[in-house]
């Protein structure tokens, strides 16, 4: 039986243990709430009133959570966009400075 080199083992551990948590910490998906079903027959509405009420109340609560998630994601992406823009400006400075430097 062959033993994996330490570098490969380390890479596997990082991939399976560290990266998923970093990706999750960056941005969890905002999952929209599932729209509740309302029967068309008034008798069904009456028969299932308690269940339907729970579905509507859960939807309203989940809707608020969803909007807060979208707001947080928008703020995160906006901040990231500002950081990337600043990094790109630095990149442009470095590459333009290199092009303008006199050749030795």
N, C-alpha and C positions, 0 to 999 in steps of 0.2 A: 504494500500500500504506500502510495506516494504522499508526502506531507506538503501542503500548500506553502509557498513562501510567505513570510510574514507580511510583506507589502500587499499581496493579493488578499490575504485574510483581513488586514486592516481596511483595505478599500471596500471589501464586502460589508464589514461591520458599519463603516461610515454610511454606505449606501442604504443599508436596511434599517439602521437604528437612528442615525442623526438626521439625514436628509428629509425623511417624511415628517419629522416633527418641525423642522425649519420651514418646510413648504406649508404645513398646516398653520404655523404661527404667522406666516406672511399673509395668507388670505384664505379664510374658509369661505366656501361658496354660500351666497345668499340664496336660500331655497324659498321660492314663493309658496304661499299657503295654497292648499287645495280648496277650490271653490266648493262650498257646500251644495248639495243637491236638494232642490225643492220640488216635490212631486206636483204634478198639475192637478191632480184630483184632490179637492178639499177634504174628502173623507180620509185619504192617506195622510194628509197634513195633520189632521186631528188625531189619527191613530198613532202617529209617530212623533207627536209634538215634542215630547221630552228629548228624544234622540236628535231631532232636527234642531231644537234650541241649543243643545250641547255643541252640535256641529257649527252652528252660526257663531256662537260665543267663542269657540276655539279658533274659528277663522279670523274673527275680529282681533283676538289676542295675537295670533300668529302674523296677521297683517302688520300690526304695529312692530313686532319683532323684525319682520322682513324689512320694513322701511328703515328701522334703525341700523340694520345690517348694511343696507345699501348706502346709507349716509356715511357709515364708518368706512366702507370700502371706497367710496368716492373720496373721502379725506385721505385715505392711505394712498390711493393711486395719484391723487394730486400732489402729495408730498413726494412720492417716488418720481413723478414727472419733473418736479423742480430739481431733485437731486440729479437725475439723469441729464437734464439740461445743463446744469452746472458742470457735470463731468464731461459732457460733450464740448462745452466751451473750453475747458482745460485741455481736452484732446486737440481741439483746433489750435489753441495757442502753441502747444508743443509741436504739432506737425507743421504749422506755418513757420515757427521759429527755425525749425530744422531746414525747411526749404529755402528760407531767406539767409541762412548762415553761409558765409563764403566757403567755397570748397578749398580744402587744404591741398 
